[in-house]
Amino acid sequence: MIIALRFFILLISGGLGFYWGDQMPWHMTYSPWMGIALGLAAGVLIILIDLFFKSVSVKNILSLLLGVALGLLIHRLLIQLLIYARVDQAFLDQFALLSAVIFAYLGGITILRGQDEFSLILPFIKLESKGSHEEIILLDTSVIIDGRIADICETGFLGGKLFLPRFVLKELQLIADSSDPLKRNRGRRGLDILNRMKGNPSIQIRINETDAPDIPTVDAKLVRVAQMLNAKVFTNDYNLNKVAELQGVRVLNINELANALKPIVMPGETMQVKVLKEGKEQEQGVAYLDDGTMVVVDGGRKWINHNITVVITSVLQTQAGRMIFAKPQDGNGNKRN
């Protein structure tokens, strides 16, 4: 449908160009063909402008137009004042064009950068339907590099609109260009995850241009933008989680989600584990479940590299995750055959 519409635009542009060229003076033999060429060029320009604004929200476009209109209004008032002041006409003619460009630019960029603050003064700038309650979720660099967000989004459990702030994308690109091989690999992994999400039609993720230029750090910017947009922050950064909560920003922590989805185990239950290494305390052994949960086996040092049945004695839940304490089921300290 969009391709047909663009073809129609080119057809109309070429037709109007032919009509305009046909009205040119008779001595210009190629006037109709020049008109068609100019008309098609104008049509292509319209399509290119449409493609340029494809990734820009309607809110940003209308905010930009409003800012330009206000800038031109200020320009017009200034010119009228200069006319009343009887300024030299030659100077006025030269100054008028420069003034129009400057005030249009300043007006557009001011409204565009501060649209969320202006929405408090001019509520109609905030173009949201009254019945719309869809949540906005801002993505953090750490949760993108982590990669699990792509799997969560593909399941369809995550509701709301996913937005990637422009400054977060820039940080991810800087990490991908780092001279440190570890950082570079992490950054490239994050970009691969984003490309995977963008390529999935069931996942809607958009670039958000809202920024807090007066704040230097990315984490602080993210918290500030979340406050401006009344959005949630999706992260697995423990420090960012705490800072955001202290400032009243709602946080979706992927580690907390992972902990909530782990199977519940109770003291007295048994499980099969493989003791992999020594623990910190004497005679302790350490094993891991498939989900990465650490199992500390009291008296398990003798069972290193053996699969044994253990009895759970207690479970410790922390912000960093879950830790299970257990002991060998037979409890006699003798290795099995």
Secondary structure, 3 states (H helix, E strand, C coil): CHHHHHHHHHHHHHHHHHHHHHCCCCCCCCHHHHHHHHHHHHHHHHHHHHHHCCCCCHHHHHHHHHHHHHHHHHHHHHHHHHHHCCCCHHHHHHHHHHHHHHHHHHHHHHHHHCHHHHHHHCHHHCCCCCCCCCCEEEECHHHHHHCHHHHHHHHCCCCCEEEEEHHHHHHHHHHHCCCCHHHHHHHHHHHHHHHHHHCCCCCCEEEECCCCCCCCCHHHHHHHHHHHHCCEEEECCHHHHHHHHHCCCCEEEHHHHHHHCCCCCCCCCEEEEEEEEECCCCCCEEEECCCCCEEEECCCHHHCCCEEEEEEEEEEEECCEEEEEEEECCCCCCCCC
